[in-house]
Amino acid sequence: MGGMSSFRDNVAARRYELDHEDGPSFASYRDQRNARAILHVETPAPARGRGHAARLMEAIVADARMRGMKLVPLCGYAVAYFRRHPDAADVYAA
């Protein structure tokens, strides 16, 4: 795959997915009235520590921005991501 990763919103499974060598990494979500809650972000154990989850969150933020959608981080990882990336505040539903 040469480091190429593909991102998708798997609507049927209600999760975002990011393919990579040991993947996919995924983030499950639940839609609320006017926001999408990020419930759980996970990368397979062999692939951890390589930035896959951060890239997944980056893609989710870009997707939300494109759709004019707000995100509610409910899992620790997503909360920490928003804390580390103030530039993503525009899609953060406080």
Secondary structure, 3 states (H helix, E strand, C coil): CCCCCCEEEECCCCEEEECCCCCCEEEEEEECCCEEEEEEEECCHHHCCCCHHHHHHHHHHHHHHHHCCEEEECCHHHHHHHHHCHHHHHHECC
